[in-house]
């Protein structure tokens, strides 16, 4: 399937500062697939080493970390010569081999002409050990579940993707296109962006097995708890992981430790939460006291916790296929939790954005997302309803007078003064479209 990260892989291949590449991401987001696809299309030959499937490969790296020696041994192993510039050498599940990770340093320093791309689970690389990681000697790319735009590509609807990406103003989309995109968005809310689930739907047009696929992925993640996490943290990981759907169903969606047990404290669970974050399984959005640059300097102890994928969230919340038949209920289910999780997922994957939100001092107003881009802070409110009048945006405007205010809803593309309404399916246009077209007209919402 077509993935947007392919363009970044091409940039890496052609870069004058190319180093061995490490693609980071949660399990089963498509790291191995995209590297093999990239290698098959852009190189003469691909040499694929999987340290999990073939642990004996690690013995080459125990013997020597010299690139010349390693390349010679690997060429003998594959019975073929690995050529500079022309071939791609893939190290998959590299977190299994501390020695292979460390060898990347020497490839960077002494064998720059060889193209080496690695894939590994985030948590595996994290716990591989500081002594084995080649700091400053690798390039990084982060990979996420498929975005909604990538989902359109997979569904042979690239024309709709192009239509969105060519948007230059807040002129409303033709109603037939708007309705079709809402229909595909509803499917995406159910299927999500895990490549196996998307591929199944793309190939069959059916959703009957989607939840089974998602539950298999969830089970694989839970097995990783036992495989990689410290034994004392495993029960905590499972509790937190299981609680996420219920926490998001609350009105303010803030993660509350007392939901675990009345006496629970943040310090008891902070290691487990950090583990899930490092594994790429959750995204954290931090509350800020005031929207000033940098936002990270104004965070409080409060935060929201989102799933890496909206389809996984739906599976864990036990929402069946019937929800797809019930109009727009999917968007309002769990008090709009799916909409916020969807927006968080798109902002992480498309903008690599850190996530923040703002709550007024009296807790009477809340802005769901604050995005910090090039020193400017852009507020974004998410709404499930088709009547999006907002006291929170008005309160934010009165206190901070931003250049532009944004909301994302099921409504069509529209602009009222400094209020920019993005349909949920075109959240990729936020905030650039609003920044470039904002009117000085006062707040009207």
Phi, psi and omega in degrees: 000150180290130178232142183294335182294345180302321179297321179291327176295321177295320178296321177297315182301321186268355186290142176285342178251031180297134173233172171308139186257138173238117174269120181257148177170163177297161177299145171067027173264359173107019184297310182296315182302312186290326178293319179291322177296314179299314180297318181295327184270330191248356182229160177294314182219153177240131176246114191251120178243119178246111186285344176275317180288325183229079183301335181298338178301332181296336181297328177300323184276339174287328183287317183197147175254009176292125179304319180299314180294317181296315180295322178295314180295319180291324177297319177295320180298316181274353183056040180199151182275132175271117187261146174294146174066325187270334188244157177244127176255119183253127171253106181260151185052045186293341178296343179290332186243103176299324181293320178295320176300314181294328181296336180301328177302315185283330172295320179296318185278325191238358182215055186296338183284348181268137181264113183236125178236134185237152175229142178198152176293145183302313185289326179297317178294322182299319184265009184293338179112130185299327183291339184263352185268129184278076184302129178079002184247010180225154167265150181239145165226137177258136182239140184234171170304161184297137175284173177297323179294320176294326176298318177299318177302314182295332179271015181059037178239041179296336177297323178290323177298312179301320179301316179294312186293338179272004180297129182242347182210179181267028172292132184300144177287148173305139186303320179300320178293316180303312182294321179294321179292323176298320179297316179290327177297320178298318177297318180296323178299328180275314186280323183074199187242011176290125189306323181296318179292317180296317180299318179300314180294319181298321184278329186249337185073010184249155176243004188298329183257002186299313181297325177297317179299316182294321178294326176297320178294316178301316179299321178295321177297318182293327174296327177295331176305310183289331185282321189246333187280152172301139184307324181290340182266346186302312178299324180293319178301314182295319180297311182298312181303315181290334184278343189304311180303318180292322179295320179290338181284347179289161185299314183263352173064007177291140179287124183247119183289333180294346175290337176286306171196157189301325184267004183295141179234152184303319185297337179287335188242001186296325178294320180293319178295317179297323178299312179298322178293315179296329179284353181078014184271340178224159170241136178255136175243125188259138177284137176245150181280330179208142182278074178240156180274133353276145182299327182297343179275356185234022182281153175255188178279351182277147178202162171250154182234122181246153175285154177296338186211135183292329177293319176297320177300315179298321178295317181289334176276358177062039175272119183275181184294339183301332183298334179291342182265358189253056176057229182261022183299327181305324185285336181259350181300146178058038177054040177080013183300324183292325178294314180296318179296321178299313182296317178301316181297318181290320180295322178294313186286320186269327185248354187049040187276138165286147188253131177220159172216160184239137174234133181294161184300326178270004180058029178263350180222145179214133173253124192292325181219138169240123180249131183253109183228122179052042176081001178249141181254126183246117177277142180222126176253139177254139181221134175272332185283159177269358173249091194266020180302136193226120173288329182293316178297321179296317179297316179298318180297317181294326183276326192236350176046059180289163178293324184212144174245145184226147171220154176235130187216187173276357180286164179290167176302132185197149176227129173237100183062237180270003178271118179249121179259118176258125169303146181306325183288345180244032179297341177300338181281347180278138358261001191301318182297317180292322180297324184276342186237004185300140179261149178285001180302139183297168179303133180241346188280000000 
